[in-house]
Amino acid sequence: MKTSGKFFTIALVAAWYSSNIGVLLLNKYLLSNYGFKYPIFLTMCHMTTCSLFSYIAIALMKIVPMQTIRFRVQFMKISALSLVFCGSVVSGNISLRYLPVSFNQAIGATTPFFTAVFAYLMTLRRESWLTYATLLPVVAGVIIAAGSWEMQKEL
C-alpha cells in the first residue's frame, strides 16, 4: 500500500472514531445534562441524516455505484439488518440517560467477544484460540469495571 493510501485510511479511521465519540457525547449531553426526553427522536434524526448523506454520496458524488435490490429475500435481509441496527441505536441512546459515557463504552468493548461467540453458535465458524484468548481479558476488565461502578453507585 502506498504511503498516501495509508494516510487516507488513517484519516478515515480517525474521522470515524472522532465522529462516533462526538455523537455519543452530544447524545449524552442532550439526554442527561440538557434534559431532552426523547431518545427515539434523536435516533430518528440520526437515521434521517445518515440516509440523506448516503444518498448524496451515492447519487450525487458517485463515491460508490447505485445498487438496486433484486430479490425479495435480499430486501427482507436488508430490512431485518436495518431494524436491528435502529434498535441498537435506540437502546444505546436510552441507556445514555442512565449510564456514564465511559461505562457505556466499556460495555461496548465486549462486542468483539460476543460477536465471535454468537458467530460460532449461529454459523459454527470458529475463530482461532488466540482470538478468544485475547478477548477474555477485555471481558474480564469490563466485568471488574461494572462491579466497581455498581459499588460506587451504592456509596
NORZI-V766160 format. One record per residue. N is the residue number from 1. D_CENTER is the distance of its C-alpha to the mean C-alpha in Angstrom with 1 decimal. Layout:
[[N:D_CENTER] [N:D_CENTER]]
//
This chain:
[[1:27.8] [2:29.5] [3:28.9] [4:27.7] [5:25.1] [6:23.8] [7:23.7] [8:22.0] [9:19.2] [10:19.0] [11:19.0] [12:16.1] [13:13.9] [14:15.2] [15:14.6] [16:10.9] [17:10.7] [18:13.1] [19:11.7] [20:8.2] [21:10.6] [22:13.0] [23:11.0] [24:10.1] [25:13.8] [26:15.2] [27:13.7] [28:15.1] [29:18.3] [30:18.8] [31:18.2] [32:20.0] [33:22.4] [34:23.3] [35:23.6] [36:21.7] [37:21.6] [38:19.6] [39:15.9] [40:16.1] [41:17.9] [42:15.2] [43:12.7] [44:15.7] [45:16.1] [46:12.6] [47:13.1] [48:16.6] [49:16.1] [50:13.6] [51:16.4] [52:19.1] [53:17.9] [54:17.2] [55:20.7] [56:22.2] [57:20.8] [58:22.0] [59:25.2] [60:26.5] [61:25.4] [62:25.4] [63:22.8] [64:22.3] [65:24.7] [66:24.5] [67:24.0] [68:25.5] [69:24.7] [70:27.8] [71:27.7] [72:27.0] [73:25.2] [74:22.8] [75:22.3] [76:21.7] [77:19.0] [78:17.2] [79:17.7] [80:16.4] [81:13.2] [82:12.9] [83:13.9] [84:11.5] [85:8.4] [86:10.5] [87:11.2] [88:7.8] [89:7.5] [90:11.2] [91:11.0] [92:8.7] [93:11.2] [94:14.1] [95:13.4] [96:13.6] [97:17.1] [98:18.2] [99:16.3] [100:16.5] [101:13.5] [102:14.6] [103:14.6] [104:11.2] [105:10.0] [106:12.6] [107:11.5] [108:8.0] [109:10.4] [110:11.9] [111:9.2] [112:11.4] [113:14.5] [114:13.8] [115:12.6] [116:15.9] [117:17.8] [118:16.8] [119:17.3] [120:20.8] [121:21.5] [122:20.7] [123:22.0] [124:24.1] [125:22.7] [126:23.1] [127:21.5] [128:24.1] [129:25.2] [130:24.2] [131:20.5] [132:20.8] [133:23.1] [134:20.8] [135:17.9] [136:20.3] [137:21.0] [138:17.3] [139:17.4] [140:20.8] [141:19.8] [142:17.2] [143:19.9] [144:22.3] [145:20.2] [146:19.6] [147:23.4] [148:24.3] [149:22.1] [150:23.8] [151:27.2] [152:26.7] [153:25.9] [154:29.3] [155:31.3]]
//
